[in-house]
Every structure is written in C-alpha cells, then in structure tokens.
Amino acid sequence: DGPGGPTRCATSGLDPAMASAYRGFTSRDGPLAVLLQHPGSLRLQPPSPDPRSIGLPPGHPPVSSVSAASVTSPTNTYGWLCLTNKLGLPEFDDEDERLIRILAAQLGRMYE
C-alpha cells in the first residue's frame, strides 16, 4: 500500500458498493495497521463489531473474528491479507492462521 492508499485491492463476499470503499483506503489504526509496520500474522476476536476497531473502513460489515497476515517478501511489506467472520464458527483456529500465513507469503513472492 502506498501513501495514497492501496495500489491493489481485492475483496470477496462484499457487495460492490462496499468493495469500492476500499479504493484509496489506508489502514492507519488498529491491528491491521500494525501488520504493515511489524510484519506477521494475527488472529483475534475484536472487542467491538465496529470494523474500524481493527483498521477496516467504515461501512464494512460488523466483524466478529479476524485472521490476517502481512504480505511480505524478503525486502518489502506490500500490505495484508485479511479474513473476517469465519462461517459456521465463532473464531478462526491455528490451521486457519497457518494457511493465511502461507497465502500471504506466496502473494509477497509474486509481488517481488
């Protein structure tokens, strides 16, 4: 992501109007913003369903669970991959976090 917001953004499961809110959006607060400064992964249940509490844009659907990982290469951090609201279960598990880390690492290699 750059100074003007993400240069590439993909969403799935959001209506087109909400997906368009991500254009130009940059996460500046919350755990997702931390992933840009300190690459890694996280799994959490936010204290509030307000998406802004984790660093997502206003208007994003309420968030009950999160699994996210930094998209990195050996030389750069490009952004993050974030999954919200695991279907059928109240939270993401260790295997979900392992898989998102693998996917984010692969994306980082593609950017490099």
Residue, then its C-alpha position, 0 to 999 in steps of 0.5 A: d500500500g502506498p501513501g495514497g492508499p492501496t495500489r491493489c485491492a481485492t475483496s470477496g463476499l462484499d457487495p460492490a458498493m462496499a468493495s469500492a470503499y476500499r479504493g484509496f483506503t489506508s489502514r492507519d489504526g488498529p491491528l491491521a495497521v500494525l501488520l504493515q509496520h511489524p510484519g506477521s500474522l494475527r488472529l483475534q476476536p475484536p472487542s467491538p463489531d465496529p470494523r474500524s476497531i481493527g483498521l477496516p473502513p467504515g461501512h464494512p460489515p460488523v466483524s466478529s473474528v479476524s485472521a490476517a497476515s502481512v504480505t511480505s517478501p524478503t525486502n518489502t511489506y506490500g500490505w495484508l491479507c485479511l479474513t473476517n467472520k469465519l462461517g459456521l464458527p465463532e473464531f478462526d483456529d491455528e490451521d486457519e492462521r497457518l494457511i493465511r500465513i502461507l497465502a500471504a507469503q506466496l502473494g509477497r513472492m509474486y509481488e517481488 
